[in-house]
Amino acid sequence: MVAQGRGSAATGLVAGVVLLCALLPITGAAAMARQAPRTYVVGDDKGWGRDLNSWWPNGKTFYAGDVLVFKYDKELHDVSVVGGKGYQRCEVPRHSAKRWVMRTGNDQVTLRRGNNYFICGLPGHCDKNMKLAVKAW
């Protein structure tokens, strides 16, 4: 009787290990697919503009390392990376490094984990809702 108990436990352990090994490639592949950085054009074919928060991020899941591409007319707009207060107040900090204000018309930003905030820093543009908040996992 004792031998059967040990054999049953060993059989169950082996079955569990086999099942775990069978699932590892699936979960590993899913994790790899999720971790591969993706590139998103902000506003899709409309580009960087007003009221993006109301529709553009919907249905998208962003991860740290993903890249946002901001396309716009560089004579009319810019992209400023700001913090939460700058986003709420529509202000680019005076001490902000120039690299956080982009003006090429085809700017790329790699998302960091957590909340990422962007505004058009030209006077009045952010106040007219030319801003974007993206949470990256």
A tleap script that builds the chain and sets N, CA, C and O, in Angstrom:
source leaprc.protein.ff14SB
mol = sequence {
  NMET VAL ALA GLN GLY ARG GLY SER ALA ALA
  THR GLY LEU VAL ALA GLY VAL VAL LEU LEU
  CYS ALA LEU LEU PRO ILE THR GLY ALA ALA
  ALA MET ALA ARG GLN ALA PRO ARG THR TYR
  VAL VAL GLY ASP ASP LYS GLY TRP GLY ARG
  ASP LEU ASN SER TRP TRP PRO ASN GLY LYS
  THR PHE TYR ALA GLY ASP VAL LEU VAL PHE
  LYS TYR ASP LYS GLU LEU HIE ASP VAL SER
  VAL VAL GLY GLY LYS GLY TYR GLN ARG CYS
  GLU VAL PRO ARG HIE SER ALA LYS ARG TRP
  VAL MET ARG THR GLY ASN ASP GLN VAL THR
  LEU ARG ARG GLY ASN ASN TYR PHE ILE CYS
  GLY LEU PRO GLY HIE CYS ASP LYS ASN MET
  LYS LEU ALA VAL LYS ALA CTRP
}
set mol.1.N position { 0.807 -1.177 0.000 }
set mol.1.CA position { 0.000 0.000 0.000 }
set mol.1.C position { 0.866 1.263 0.000 }
set mol.1.O position { 0.563 2.210 -0.725 }
set mol.2.N position { 1.927 1.293 0.792 }
set mol.2.CA position { 2.795 2.463 0.872 }
set mol.2.C position { 3.452 2.715 -0.472 }
set mol.2.O position { 3.577 3.871 -0.876 }
set mol.3.N position { 3.870 1.693 -1.169 }
set mol.3.CA position { 4.522 1.843 -2.467 }
set mol.3.C position { 3.558 2.469 -3.470 }
set mol.3.O position { 3.958 3.291 -4.293 }
set mol.4.N position { 2.285 2.078 -3.398 }
set mol.4.CA position { 1.307 2.656 -4.322 }
set mol.4.C position { 1.152 4.156 -4.066 }
set mol.4.O position { 1.041 4.936 -5.012 }
set mol.5.N position { 1.144 4.556 -2.814 }
set mol.5.CA position { 0.996 5.978 -2.479 }
set mol.5.C position { 2.132 6.792 -3.054 }
set mol.5.O position { 1.920 7.863 -3.622 }
set mol.6.N position { 3.363 6.269 -2.903 }
set mol.6.CA position { 4.508 6.994 -3.445 }
set mol.6.C position { 4.443 7.038 -4.963 }
set mol.6.O position { 4.758 8.058 -5.577 }
set mol.7.N position { 4.037 5.939 -5.559 }
set mol.7.CA position { 3.935 5.891 -7.016 }
set mol.7.C position { 2.881 6.860 -7.516 }
set mol.7.O position { 3.089 7.515 -8.537 }
set mol.8.N position { 1.757 6.967 -6.825 }
set mol.8.CA position { 0.694 7.883 -7.227 }
set mol.8.C position { 1.174 9.323 -7.133 }
set mol.8.O position { 0.900 10.132 -8.020 }
set mol.9.N position { 1.890 9.645 -6.059 }
set mol.9.CA position { 2.408 11.002 -5.895 }
set mol.9.C position { 3.430 11.307 -6.976 }
set mol.9.O position { 3.440 12.399 -7.544 }
set mol.10.N position { 4.289 10.334 -7.257 }
set mol.10.CA position { 5.306 10.530 -8.292 }
set mol.10.C position { 4.655 10.691 -9.656 }
set mol.10.O position { 5.085 11.519 -10.459 }
set mol.11.N position { 3.619 9.900 -9.921 }
set mol.11.CA position { 2.918 9.995 -11.199 }
set mol.11.C position { 2.261 11.365 -11.328 }
set mol.11.O position { 2.317 11.985 -12.390 }
set mol.12.N position { 1.640 11.837 -10.253 }
set mol.12.CA position { 1.007 13.161 -10.278 }
set mol.12.C position { 2.033 14.272 -10.466 }
set mol.12.O position { 1.783 15.243 -11.181 }
set mol.13.N position { 3.179 14.127 -9.825 }
set mol.13.CA position { 4.237 15.119 -9.966 }
set mol.13.C position { 4.756 15.158 -11.396 }
set mol.13.O position { 4.953 16.232 -11.964 }
set mol.14.N position { 4.973 13.987 -11.971 }
set mol.14.CA position { 5.450 13.909 -13.353 }
set mol.14.C position { 4.416 14.521 -14.293 }
set mol.14.O position { 4.765 15.270 -15.206 }
set mol.15.N position { 3.141 14.199 -14.066 }
set mol.15.CA position { 2.087 14.748 -14.918 }
set mol.15.C position { 2.062 16.277 -14.809 }
set mol.15.O position { 1.883 16.971 -15.810 }
set mol.16.N position { 2.239 16.789 -13.610 }
set mol.16.CA position { 2.251 18.242 -13.416 }
set mol.16.C position { 3.425 18.902 -14.119 }
set mol.16.O position { 3.270 19.958 -14.733 }
set mol.17.N position { 4.597 18.287 -14.033 }
set mol.17.CA position { 5.782 18.829 -14.694 }
set mol.17.C position { 5.603 18.796 -16.212 }
set mol.17.O position { 5.967 19.748 -16.903 }
set mol.18.N position { 5.041 17.702 -16.729 }
set mol.18.CA position { 4.803 17.594 -18.164 }
set mol.18.C position { 3.825 18.678 -18.622 }
set mol.18.O position { 4.045 19.313 -19.653 }
set mol.19.N position { 2.759 18.890 -17.868 }
set mol.19.CA position { 1.792 19.921 -18.214 }
set mol.19.C position { 2.434 21.299 -18.180 }
set mol.19.O position { 2.212 22.103 -19.085 }
set mol.20.N position { 3.223 21.587 -17.155 }
set mol.20.CA position { 3.908 22.867 -17.053 }
set mol.20.C position { 4.845 23.080 -18.239 }
set mol.20.O position { 4.887 24.166 -18.817 }
set mol.21.N position { 5.593 22.044 -18.595 }
set mol.21.CA position { 6.510 22.150 -19.733 }
set mol.21.C position { 5.751 22.371 -21.039 }
set mol.21.O position { 6.238 23.060 -21.935 }
set mol.22.N position { 4.587 21.801 -21.141 }
set mol.22.CA position { 3.783 21.975 -22.357 }
set mol.22.C position { 3.256 23.399 -22.453 }
set mol.22.O position { 3.115 23.932 -23.554 }
set mol.23.N position { 2.961 24.026 -21.312 }
set mol.23.CA position { 2.419 25.380 -21.313 }
set mol.23.C position { 3.490 26.462 -21.438 }
set mol.23.O position { 3.190 27.561 -21.905 }
set mol.24.N position { 4.710 26.184 -21.041 }
set mol.24.CA position { 5.763 27.193 -21.070 }
set mol.24.C position { 5.978 27.815 -22.448 }
set mol.24.O position { 6.090 29.038 -22.534 }
set mol.25.N position { 6.041 27.042 -23.524 }
set mol.25.CA position { 6.246 27.693 -24.817 }
set mol.25.C position { 5.107 28.637 -25.184 }
set mol.25.O position { 5.341 29.654 -25.837 }
set mol.26.N position { 3.895 28.325 -24.783 }
set mol.26.CA position { 2.755 29.172 -25.102 }
set mol.26.C position { 2.844 30.477 -24.324 }
set mol.26.O position { 2.745 31.557 -24.907 }
set mol.27.N position { 3.029 30.385 -23.007 }
set mol.27.CA position { 3.092 31.596 -22.207 }
set mol.27.C position { 4.354 32.382 -22.520 }
set mol.27.O position { 4.329 33.612 -22.496 }
set mol.28.N position { 5.448 31.706 -22.811 }
set mol.28.CA position { 6.689 32.383 -23.186 }
set mol.28.C position { 6.519 33.146 -24.481 }
set mol.28.O position { 6.996 34.275 -24.599 }
set mol.29.N position { 5.845 32.549 -25.461 }
set mol.29.CA position { 5.612 33.215 -26.741 }
set mol.29.C position { 4.712 34.425 -26.557 }
set mol.29.O position { 4.930 35.464 -27.180 }
set mol.30.N position { 3.701 34.297 -25.705 }
set mol.30.CA position { 2.804 35.422 -25.456 }
set mol.30.C position { 3.568 36.564 -24.795 }
set mol.30.O position { 3.369 37.727 -25.145 }
set mol.31.N position { 4.428 36.246 -23.854 }
set mol.31.CA position { 5.210 37.278 -23.177 }
set mol.31.C position { 6.175 37.942 -24.146 }
set mol.31.O position { 6.363 39.158 -24.092 }
set mol.32.N position { 6.786 37.169 -25.027 }
set mol.32.CA position { 7.711 37.727 -26.009 }
set mol.32.C position { 6.965 38.660 -26.958 }
set mol.32.O position { 7.466 39.736 -27.284 }
set mol.33.N position { 5.779 38.264 -27.403 }
set mol.33.CA position { 5.005 39.092 -28.322 }
set mol.33.C position { 4.625 40.406 -27.647 }
set mol.33.O position { 4.626 41.455 -28.291 }
set mol.34.N position { 4.307 40.358 -26.382 }
set mol.34.CA position { 3.909 41.550 -25.644 }
set mol.34.C position { 5.105 42.461 -25.412 }
set mol.34.O position { 4.943 43.681 -25.370 }
set mol.35.N position { 6.288 41.907 -25.262 }
set mol.35.CA position { 7.471 42.692 -24.950 }
set mol.35.C position { 8.124 43.294 -26.183 }
set mol.35.O position { 8.929 44.217 -26.055 }
set mol.36.N position { 7.804 42.806 -27.356 }
set mol.36.CA position { 8.399 43.362 -28.563 }
set mol.36.C position { 7.854 44.774 -28.757 }
set mol.36.O position { 6.640 44.956 -28.845 }
set mol.37.N position { 8.729 45.774 -28.825 }
set mol.37.CA position { 8.250 47.149 -28.981 }
set mol.37.C position { 7.456 47.336 -30.272 }
set mol.37.O position { 7.782 46.767 -31.314 }
set mol.38.N position { 6.421 48.139 -30.174 }
set mol.38.CA position { 5.606 48.475 -31.342 }
set mol.38.C position { 5.758 49.961 -31.616 }
set mol.38.O position { 6.103 50.740 -30.729 }
set mol.39.N position { 5.498 50.334 -32.841 }
set mol.39.CA position { 5.541 51.743 -33.235 }
set mol.39.C position { 4.141 52.172 -33.618 }
set mol.39.O position { 3.466 51.501 -34.399 }
set mol.40.N position { 3.706 53.295 -33.066 }
set mol.40.CA position { 2.381 53.840 -33.331 }
set mol.40.C position { 2.521 55.252 -33.893 }
set mol.40.O position { 3.287 56.058 -33.364 }
set mol.41.N position { 1.796 55.549 -34.946 }
set mol.41.CA position { 1.728 56.917 -35.450 }
set mol.41.C position { 0.571 57.590 -34.718 }
set mol.41.O position { -0.585 57.190 -34.861 }
set mol.42.N position { 0.892 58.605 -33.942 }
set mol.42.CA position { -0.113 59.308 -33.146 }
set mol.42.C position { -1.144 59.933 -34.086 }
set mol.42.O position { -0.800 60.679 -35.002 }
set mol.43.N position { -2.397 59.616 -33.842 }
set mol.43.CA position { -3.474 60.145 -34.672 }
set mol.43.C position { -3.651 59.410 -35.986 }
set mol.43.O position { -4.429 59.832 -36.841 }
set mol.44.N position { -2.924 58.302 -36.149 }
set mol.44.CA position { -2.986 57.510 -37.384 }
set mol.44.C position { -2.766 58.423 -38.594 }
set mol.44.O position { -1.811 59.199 -38.603 }
set mol.45.N position { -3.609 58.350 -39.591 }
set mol.45.CA position { -3.398 59.142 -40.811 }
set mol.45.C position { -3.744 60.620 -40.629 }
set mol.45.O position { -3.441 61.436 -41.500 }
set mol.46.N position { -4.373 60.973 -39.510 }
set mol.46.CA position { -4.695 62.384 -39.246 }
set mol.46.C position { -3.524 63.120 -38.607 }
set mol.46.O position { -3.447 64.346 -38.682 }
set mol.47.N position { -2.608 62.378 -37.977 }
set mol.47.CA position { -1.438 62.988 -37.348 }
set mol.47.C position { -1.735 63.622 -36.004 }
set mol.47.O position { -2.821 63.475 -35.444 }
set mol.48.N position { -0.730 64.333 -35.505 }
set mol.48.CA position { -0.783 65.000 -34.206 }
set mol.48.C position { -1.735 66.176 -34.315 }
set mol.48.O position { -1.529 67.083 -35.121 }
set mol.49.N position { -2.777 66.154 -33.499 }
set mol.49.CA position { -3.776 67.212 -33.577 }
set mol.49.C position { -4.620 67.286 -32.321 }
set mol.49.O position { -4.262 66.723 -31.286 }
set mol.50.N position { -5.736 67.978 -32.416 }
set mol.50.CA position { -6.606 68.195 -31.268 }
set mol.50.C position { -7.509 66.998 -30.997 }
set mol.50.O position { -7.808 66.204 -31.888 }
set mol.51.N position { -7.930 66.893 -29.753 }
set mol.51.CA position { -8.917 65.914 -29.288 }
set mol.51.C position { -8.506 64.457 -29.484 }
set mol.51.O position { -9.372 63.592 -29.622 }
set mol.52.N position { -7.225 64.171 -29.499 }
set mol.52.CA position { -6.762 62.791 -29.693 }
set mol.52.C position { -7.167 61.866 -28.550 }
set mol.52.O position { -7.482 60.698 -28.777 }
set mol.53.N position { -7.162 62.385 -27.319 }
set mol.53.CA position { -7.494 61.529 -26.169 }
set mol.53.C position { -8.889 60.939 -26.272 }
set mol.53.O position { -9.162 59.890 -25.688 }
set mol.54.N position { -9.768 61.592 -27.001 }
set mol.54.CA position { -11.147 61.115 -27.072 }
set mol.54.C position { -11.308 59.886 -27.961 }
set mol.54.O position { -12.334 59.211 -27.882 }
set mol.55.N position { -10.317 59.576 -28.808 }
set mol.55.CA position { -10.507 58.433 -29.704 }
set mol.55.C position { -9.229 57.645 -30.007 }
set mol.55.O position { -9.297 56.424 -30.153 }
set mol.56.N position { -8.090 58.286 -30.104 }
set mol.56.CA position { -6.925 57.575 -30.631 }
set mol.56.C position { -6.408 56.438 -29.742 }
set mol.56.O position { -6.137 55.362 -30.275 }
set mol.57.N position { -6.254 56.606 -28.424 }
set mol.57.CA position { -5.719 55.497 -27.619 }
set mol.57.C position { -6.695 54.336 -27.410 }
set mol.57.O position { -6.288 53.268 -26.954 }
set mol.58.N position { -7.967 54.530 -27.735 }
set mol.58.CA position { -8.980 53.511 -27.465 }
set mol.58.C position { -8.628 52.184 -28.132 }
set mol.58.O position { -8.323 52.133 -29.324 }
set mol.59.N position { -8.677 51.114 -27.342 }
set mol.59.CA position { -8.411 49.777 -27.852 }
set mol.59.C position { -6.937 49.440 -27.981 }
set mol.59.O position { -6.598 48.332 -28.400 }
set mol.60.N position { -6.060 50.355 -27.637 }
set mol.60.CA position { -4.620 50.105 -27.727 }
set mol.60.C position { -4.062 49.860 -26.330 }
set mol.60.O position { -4.481 50.502 -25.367 }
set mol.61.N position { -3.126 48.942 -26.224 }
set mol.61.CA position { -2.410 48.712 -24.975 }
set mol.61.C position { -0.955 49.052 -25.242 }
set mol.61.O position { -0.310 48.447 -26.098 }
set mol.62.N position { -0.449 50.019 -24.505 }
set mol.62.CA position { 0.919 50.475 -24.697 }
set mol.62.C position { 1.821 49.878 -23.625 }
set mol.62.O position { 1.408 49.669 -22.484 }
set mol.63.N position { 3.057 49.611 -24.020 }
set mol.63.CA position { 4.047 49.060 -23.101 }
set mol.63.C position { 5.296 49.930 -23.120 }
set mol.63.O position { 5.597 50.582 -24.120 }
set mol.64.N position { 6.013 49.932 -22.012 }
set mol.64.CA position { 7.290 50.632 -21.960 }
set mol.64.C position { 8.157 50.103 -23.100 }
set mol.64.O position { 8.254 48.893 -23.302 }
set mol.65.N position { 8.777 51.000 -23.835 }
set mol.65.CA position { 9.599 50.625 -24.975 }
set mol.65.C position { 8.896 50.823 -26.311 }
set mol.65.O position { 9.552 50.900 -27.349 }
set mol.66.N position { 7.562 50.908 -26.297 }
set mol.66.CA position { 6.839 51.220 -27.530 }
set mol.66.C position { 7.215 52.631 -27.965 }
set mol.66.O position { 7.597 53.464 -27.143 }
set mol.67.N position { 7.103 52.889 -29.253 }
set mol.67.CA position { 7.495 54.182 -29.804 }
set mol.67.C position { 6.276 54.891 -30.380 }
set mol.67.O position { 5.502 54.305 -31.137 }
set mol.68.N position { 6.115 56.161 -30.011 }
set mol.68.CA position { 5.083 57.001 -30.604 }
set mol.68.C position { 5.757 57.918 -31.618 }
set mol.68.O position { 6.785 58.530 -31.329 }
set mol.69.N position { 5.171 58.006 -32.802 }
set mol.69.CA position { 5.666 58.901 -33.844 }
set mol.69.C position { 4.647 60.018 -34.005 }
set mol.69.O position { 3.474 59.770 -34.281 }
set mol.70.N position { 5.102 61.236 -33.831 }
set mol.70.CA position { 4.250 62.417 -33.960 }
set mol.70.C position { 4.529 63.055 -35.313 }
set mol.70.O position { 5.638 63.525 -35.565 }
set mol.71.N position { 3.522 63.073 -36.186 }
set mol.71.CA position { 3.655 63.685 -37.513 }
set mol.71.C position { 2.784 64.932 -37.552 }
set mol.71.O position { 1.601 64.888 -37.211 }
set mol.72.N position { 3.384 66.054 -37.973 }
set mol.72.CA position { 2.673 67.325 -37.978 }
set mol.72.C position { 3.450 68.334 -38.820 }
set mol.72.O position { 4.601 68.095 -39.186 }
set mol.73.N position { 2.815 69.451 -39.118 }
set mol.73.CA position { 3.464 70.545 -39.824 }
set mol.73.C position { 4.333 71.297 -38.821 }
set mol.73.O position { 3.812 71.911 -37.890 }
set mol.74.N position { 5.643 71.255 -38.999 }
set mol.74.CA position { 6.561 71.857 -38.025 }
set mol.74.C position { 6.485 73.385 -37.992 }
set mol.74.O position { 7.008 74.011 -37.070 }
set mol.75.N position { 5.851 73.971 -38.967 }
set mol.75.CA position { 5.659 75.422 -38.952 }
set mol.75.C position { 4.479 75.824 -38.061 }
set mol.75.O position { 4.351 76.983 -37.667 }
set mol.76.N position { 3.622 74.850 -37.751 }
set mol.76.CA position { 2.407 75.158 -37.003 }
set mol.76.C position { 2.352 74.575 -35.591 }
set mol.76.O position { 1.592 75.061 -34.755 }
set mol.77.N position { 3.153 73.534 -35.315 }
set mol.77.CA position { 3.045 72.832 -34.044 }
set mol.77.C position { 4.417 72.380 -33.545 }
set mol.77.O position { 5.428 72.528 -34.231 }
set mol.78.N position { 4.422 71.833 -32.350 }
set mol.78.CA position { 5.569 71.124 -31.801 }
set mol.78.C position { 5.028 70.025 -30.897 }
set mol.78.O position { 3.815 69.870 -30.764 }
set mol.79.N position { 5.913 69.271 -30.284 }
set mol.79.CA position { 5.536 68.253 -29.298 }
set mol.79.C position { 6.424 68.468 -28.085 }
set mol.79.O position { 7.650 68.478 -28.190 }
set mol.80.N position { 5.794 68.640 -26.941 }
set mol.80.CA position { 6.530 68.801 -25.693 }
set mol.80.C position { 6.183 67.647 -24.768 }
set mol.80.O position { 5.012 67.344 -24.539 }
set mol.81.N position { 7.216 67.012 -24.245 }
set mol.81.CA position { 7.033 65.956 -23.254 }
set mol.81.C position { 6.982 66.647 -21.899 }
set mol.81.O position { 7.919 67.347 -21.516 }
set mol.82.N position { 5.882 66.450 -21.174 }
set mol.82.CA position { 5.684 67.137 -19.901 }
set mol.82.C position { 5.276 66.141 -18.826 }
set mol.82.O position { 4.989 64.978 -19.110 }
set mol.83.N position { 5.255 66.611 -17.610 }
set mol.83.CA position { 4.750 65.815 -16.500 }
set mol.83.C position { 3.250 66.016 -16.347 }
set mol.83.O position { 2.619 66.725 -17.131 }
set mol.84.N position { 2.701 65.391 -15.341 }
set mol.84.CA position { 1.265 65.479 -15.111 }
set mol.84.C position { 0.769 66.897 -14.884 }
set mol.84.O position { -0.287 67.271 -15.392 }
set mol.85.N position { 1.522 67.695 -14.122 }
set mol.85.CA position { 1.114 69.083 -13.865 }
set mol.85.C position { 1.195 69.911 -15.147 }
set mol.85.O position { 0.304 70.711 -15.431 }
set mol.86.N position { 2.253 69.719 -15.910 }
set mol.86.CA position { 2.381 70.436 -17.174 }
set mol.86.C position { 1.254 70.088 -18.119 }
set mol.86.O position { 0.769 70.940 -18.864 }
set mol.87.N position { 0.838 68.838 -18.090 }
set mol.87.CA position { -0.273 68.386 -18.932 }
set mol.87.C position { -1.575 69.064 -18.503 }
set mol.87.O position { -2.320 69.579 -19.337 }
set mol.88.N position { -1.836 69.059 -17.208 }
set mol.88.CA position { -3.067 69.660 -16.686 }
set mol.88.C position { -3.098 71.171 -16.898 }
set mol.88.O position { -4.136 71.746 -17.227 }
set mol.89.N position { -1.952 71.795 -16.706 }
set mol.89.CA position { -1.887 73.261 -16.800 }
set mol.89.C position { -1.541 73.757 -18.207 }
set mol.89.O position { -1.561 74.960 -18.471 }
set mol.90.N position { -1.225 72.820 -19.106 }
set mol.90.CA position { -0.789 73.196 -20.460 }
set mol.90.C position { 0.453 74.079 -20.407 }
set mol.90.O position { 0.502 75.133 -21.041 }
set mol.91.N position { 1.456 73.641 -19.648 }
set mol.91.CA position { 2.694 74.396 -19.497 }
set mol.91.C position { 3.907 73.520 -19.726 }
set mol.91.O position { 4.003 72.402 -19.220 }
set mol.92.N position { 4.828 74.061 -20.502 }
set mol.92.CA position { 6.133 73.420 -20.649 }
set mol.92.C position { 7.020 74.041 -19.576 }
set mol.92.O position { 7.156 75.264 -19.540 }
set mol.93.N position { 7.627 73.242 -18.702 }
set mol.93.CA position { 8.464 73.814 -17.646 }
set mol.93.C position { 9.585 74.671 -18.232 }
set mol.93.O position { 10.185 74.303 -19.243 }
set mol.94.N position { 9.862 75.788 -17.615 }
set mol.94.CA position { 10.911 76.693 -18.101 }
set mol.94.C position { 12.279 76.042 -18.053 }
set mol.94.O position { 13.136 76.332 -18.888 }
set mol.95.N position { 12.489 75.173 -17.094 }
set mol.95.CA position { 13.782 74.509 -16.958 }
set mol.95.C position { 13.858 73.232 -17.808 }
set mol.95.O position { 14.830 72.481 -17.716 }
set mol.96.N position { 12.847 72.992 -18.624 }
set mol.96.CA position { 12.793 71.774 -19.421 }
set mol.96.C position { 13.943 71.733 -20.423 }
set mol.96.O position { 14.258 72.730 -21.073 }
set mol.97.N position { 14.553 70.571 -20.531 }
set mol.97.CA position { 15.629 70.385 -21.502 }
set mol.97.C position { 15.067 70.524 -22.912 }
set mol.97.O position { 13.941 70.104 -23.177 }
set mol.98.N position { 15.837 71.105 -23.806 }
set mol.98.CA position { 15.361 71.313 -25.175 }
set mol.98.C position { 15.007 70.002 -25.853 }
set mol.98.O position { 14.175 69.982 -26.760 }
set mol.99.N position { 15.617 68.916 -25.433 }
set mol.99.CA position { 15.317 67.644 -26.084 }
set mol.99.C position { 13.884 67.180 -25.804 }
set mol.99.O position { 13.385 66.280 -26.480 }
set mol.100.N position { 13.226 67.779 -24.822 }
set mol.100.CA position { 11.853 67.410 -24.529 }
set mol.100.C position { 10.853 68.243 -25.315 }
set mol.100.O position { 9.649 67.990 -25.264 }
set mol.101.N position { 11.352 69.236 -26.042 }
set mol.101.CA position { 10.511 70.001 -26.960 }
set mol.101.C position { 11.014 69.673 -28.354 }
set mol.101.O position { 12.151 69.982 -28.711 }
set mol.102.N position { 10.146 69.040 -29.137 }
set mol.102.CA position { 10.551 68.568 -30.459 }
set mol.102.C position { 9.816 69.364 -31.531 }
set mol.102.O position { 8.650 69.730 -31.384 }
set mol.103.N position { 10.544 69.618 -32.613 }
set mol.103.CA position { 9.981 70.471 -33.657 }
set mol.103.C position { 10.302 69.983 -35.066 }
set mol.103.O position { 10.352 70.793 -35.992 }
set mol.104.N position { 10.516 68.708 -35.250 }
set mol.104.CA position { 10.904 68.236 -36.587 }
set mol.104.C position { 9.721 67.946 -37.494 }
set mol.104.O position { 9.870 67.915 -38.716 }
set mol.105.N position { 8.539 67.731 -36.907 }
set mol.105.CA position { 7.377 67.337 -37.700 }
set mol.105.C position { 7.270 65.833 -37.886 }
set mol.105.O position { 6.295 65.333 -38.446 }
set mol.106.N position { 8.282 65.116 -37.411 }
set mol.106.CA position { 8.291 63.650 -37.485 }
set mol.106.C position { 9.081 63.129 -36.275 }
set mol.106.O position { 10.123 62.492 -36.425 }
set mol.107.N position { 8.565 63.414 -35.089 }
set mol.107.CA position { 9.281 63.117 -33.847 }
set mol.107.C position { 8.930 61.742 -33.301 }
set mol.107.O position { 7.794 61.282 -33.414 }
set mol.108.N position { 9.929 61.092 -32.706 }
set mol.108.CA position { 9.713 59.774 -32.117 }
set mol.108.C position { 10.036 59.826 -30.636 }
set mol.108.O position { 11.049 60.389 -30.219 }
set mol.109.N position { 9.145 59.221 -29.845 }
set mol.109.CA position { 9.328 59.166 -28.399 }
set mol.109.C position { 9.145 57.728 -27.953 }
set mol.109.O position { 8.157 57.084 -28.306 }
set mol.110.N position { 10.089 57.226 -27.180 }
set mol.110.CA position { 9.971 55.893 -26.596 }
set mol.110.C position { 9.258 56.019 -25.255 }
set mol.110.O position { 9.683 56.778 -24.384 }
set mol.111.N position { 8.180 55.275 -25.097 }
set mol.111.CA position { 7.383 55.354 -23.870 }
set mol.111.C position { 8.124 54.740 -22.693 }
set mol.111.O position { 8.810 53.726 -22.825 }
set mol.112.N position { 7.975 55.360 -21.574 }
set mol.112.CA position { 8.477 54.794 -20.320 }
set mol.112.C position { 7.287 54.220 -19.568 }
set mol.112.O position { 6.140 54.582 -19.829 }
set mol.113.N position { 7.567 53.329 -18.640 }
set mol.113.CA position { 6.489 52.705 -17.859 }
set mol.113.C position { 5.762 53.777 -17.051 }
set mol.113.O position { 6.383 54.648 -16.442 }
set mol.114.N position { 4.444 53.693 -17.062 }
set mol.114.CA position { 3.628 54.650 -16.327 }
set mol.114.C position { 2.966 55.643 -17.266 }
set mol.114.O position { 2.768 55.368 -18.449 }
set mol.115.N position { 2.630 56.793 -16.719 }
set mol.115.CA position { 1.941 57.816 -17.498 }
set mol.115.C position { 2.935 58.637 -18.304 }
set mol.115.O position { 3.974 59.054 -17.792 }
set mol.116.N position { 2.605 58.861 -19.566 }
set mol.116.CA position { 3.402 59.668 -20.480 }
set mol.116.C position { 2.494 60.782 -20.997 }
set mol.116.O position { 1.385 60.523 -21.464 }
set mol.117.N position { 2.974 62.021 -20.908 }
set mol.117.CA position { 2.149 63.173 -21.264 }
set mol.117.C position { 2.820 64.008 -22.353 }
set mol.117.O position { 4.029 64.237 -22.327 }
set mol.118.N position { 2.006 64.456 -23.310 }
set mol.118.CA position { 2.502 65.247 -24.438 }
set mol.118.C position { 1.541 66.403 -24.696 }
set mol.118.O position { 0.322 66.241 -24.630 }
set mol.119.N position { 2.107 67.563 -24.989 }
set mol.119.CA position { 1.287 68.708 -25.360 }
set mol.119.C position { 1.938 69.423 -26.533 }
set mol.119.O position { 3.135 69.278 -26.782 }
set mol.120.N position { 1.138 70.190 -27.244 }
set mol.120.CA position { 1.697 71.153 -28.184 }
set mol.120.C position { 1.994 72.378 -27.339 }
set mol.120.O position { 1.095 72.944 -26.718 }
set mol.121.N position { 3.255 72.788 -27.315 }
set mol.121.CA position { 3.676 73.879 -26.446 }
set mol.121.C position { 3.466 75.265 -27.011 }
set mol.121.O position { 3.767 76.252 -26.340 }
set mol.122.N position { 2.959 75.366 -28.223 }
set mol.122.CA position { 2.721 76.700 -28.781 }
set mol.122.C position { 1.512 77.325 -28.106 }
set mol.122.O position { 0.562 76.624 -27.757 }
set mol.123.N position { 1.538 78.638 -27.920 }
set mol.123.CA position { 0.473 79.312 -27.170 }
set mol.123.C position { -0.928 78.980 -27.689 }
set mol.123.O position { -1.222 79.096 -28.878 }
set mol.124.N position { -1.781 78.561 -26.744 }
set mol.124.CA position { -3.183 78.295 -27.039 }
set mol.124.C position { -3.497 76.914 -27.591 }
set mol.124.O position { -4.656 76.499 -27.557 }
set mol.125.N position { -2.518 76.197 -28.091 }
set mol.125.CA position { -2.801 74.902 -28.731 }
set mol.125.C position { -3.228 73.851 -27.711 }
set mol.125.O position { -4.229 73.164 -27.918 }
set mol.126.N position { -2.491 73.719 -26.625 }
set mol.126.CA position { -2.859 72.737 -25.599 }
set mol.126.C position { -4.210 73.098 -24.988 }
set mol.126.O position { -5.031 72.224 -24.711 }
set mol.127.N position { -4.429 74.397 -24.782 }
set mol.127.CA position { -5.710 74.842 -24.228 }
set mol.127.C position { -6.880 74.454 -25.125 }
set mol.127.O position { -8.011 74.322 -24.658 }
set mol.128.N position { -6.605 74.271 -26.409 }
set mol.128.CA position { -7.636 73.823 -27.356 }
set mol.128.C position { -7.594 72.298 -27.522 }
set mol.128.O position { -8.059 71.744 -28.517 }
set mol.129.N position { -7.022 71.650 -26.513 }
set mol.129.CA position { -7.006 70.184 -26.394 }
set mol.129.C position { -6.047 69.479 -27.353 }
set mol.129.O position { -6.314 68.358 -27.785 }
set mol.130.N position { -4.933 70.130 -27.685 }
set mol.130.CA position { -3.893 69.465 -28.461 }
set mol.130.C position { -2.893 68.882 -27.475 }
set mol.130.O position { -1.808 69.415 -27.245 }
set mol.131.N position { -3.321 67.747 -26.899 }
set mol.131.CA position { -2.505 67.063 -25.905 }
set mol.131.C position { -2.885 65.587 -25.885 }
set mol.131.O position { -3.955 65.194 -26.350 }
set mol.132.N position { -1.987 64.786 -25.339 }
set mol.132.CA position { -2.197 63.339 -25.318 }
set mol.132.C position { -1.610 62.759 -24.044 }
set mol.132.O position { -0.496 63.104 -23.651 }
set mol.133.N position { -2.365 61.873 -23.400 }
set mol.133.CA position { -1.892 61.140 -22.219 }
set mol.133.C position { -1.943 59.657 -22.554 }
set mol.133.O position { -2.971 59.151 -23.003 }
set mol.134.N position { -0.832 58.963 -22.337 }
set mol.134.CA position { -0.744 57.540 -22.647 }
set mol.134.C position { -0.142 56.826 -21.446 }
set mol.134.O position { 0.890 57.243 -20.922 }
set mol.135.N position { -0.789 55.750 -21.013 }
set mol.135.CA position { -0.240 54.923 -19.928 }
set mol.135.C position { 0.415 53.702 -20.549 }
set mol.135.O position { -0.201 52.991 -21.343 }
set mol.136.N position { 1.657 53.466 -20.187 }
set mol.136.CA position { 2.404 52.313 -20.692 }
set mol.136.C position { 2.652 51.326 -19.551 }
set mol.136.O position { 3.023 51.720 -18.446 }
set mol.137.N position { 2.447 50.076 -19.826 }
set mol.137.CA position { 2.629 49.003 -18.841 }
set mol.137.C position { 4.025 48.478 -18.868 }
set mol.137.O position { 4.358 47.571 -18.105 }
savepdb mol mol.pdb
quit
